[in-house]
Amino acid sequence: MELPATNSRMEKVISCFRKRPDAEARLICFPWAGGGSIHYARWGNVLHSSIEVLSVRLPGRESRSREPFHQSLQQVVDEVVAALVPLLKEKPFALFGHSFGAFTSFAVAEALKRVHNLEPVHIFLSGASAPYSETRIKAPKRSNLSDEDFLQWMISIGGTPPELLANPEVLKLFLPALKADLHVVENYRYNKPEHPFLSCPLTCFDGKDDIPHDLQAWKSITSGDFTIRMLDGSHFYLKDSGNEKIILDYVTKQVETSEMDYL
């Protein structure tokens, strides 16, 4: 039996390890640059049954490896919003994104509000400056670096497994997606909002040893509560199992609290 177009589109764009039709809310997670959907999809196995986890799968990786990469953040937003809107109208949802994923979370939240008048109950942004902040605008571009220089930069930010860096053949498969995503985000422009367009709470996470990000600038997008949580580690602090537990406990508590407000 052929799946309806909306279903097949969603199956392509969204990975869900643990379907929870009775969940009271959904957590939509967006990958970091070059990342796949699996890291977040497995959160569905450990989060409380009240939350269903949907992890975004972008073209050029995993089951979509033969598809061309997106060339702009607008392409990412259009695809993700089209796949998710039917689901997001059903029950409360929250958004989580790290680094490149923080930008896609933000851009998707903006489009959902502007086009569909849908708003998350909470948005969690990690490891990134707001797109309109001076810190972000002045950040050096990395997507045009040679592979050798690019690898040196990857080593410097940490979080890439040493066995991956030591295996050139595997790296050849990994680098194009990473560079494509960085190209997308480096060419994304968004002016600082004159007024907040969201009213939900916003939490920023970051690694204490990462390069400094302008987290405070994210406050401009919402009139809701604004919180910053700094955790031990560098750019990929969230891969540490202890930090992951802190994040998941916090996310669960915030989403479940927000559900009560939503209802």
PyMOL commands that set and color helices and strands:
alter all, ss='L'
color gray80, all
select helices_A, chain A and resi 5-13+38-41+43-46+62-64+73-88+100-116+134-137+147-157+162-165+168-186+216-221+237-239+241-262
alter helices_A, ss='H'
color red, helices_A
select strands_A, chain A and resi 14-15+25-30+51-56+93-98+122-126+202-207+226-231
alter strands_A, ss='S'
color yellow, strands_A
deselect
rebuild
show_as cartoon
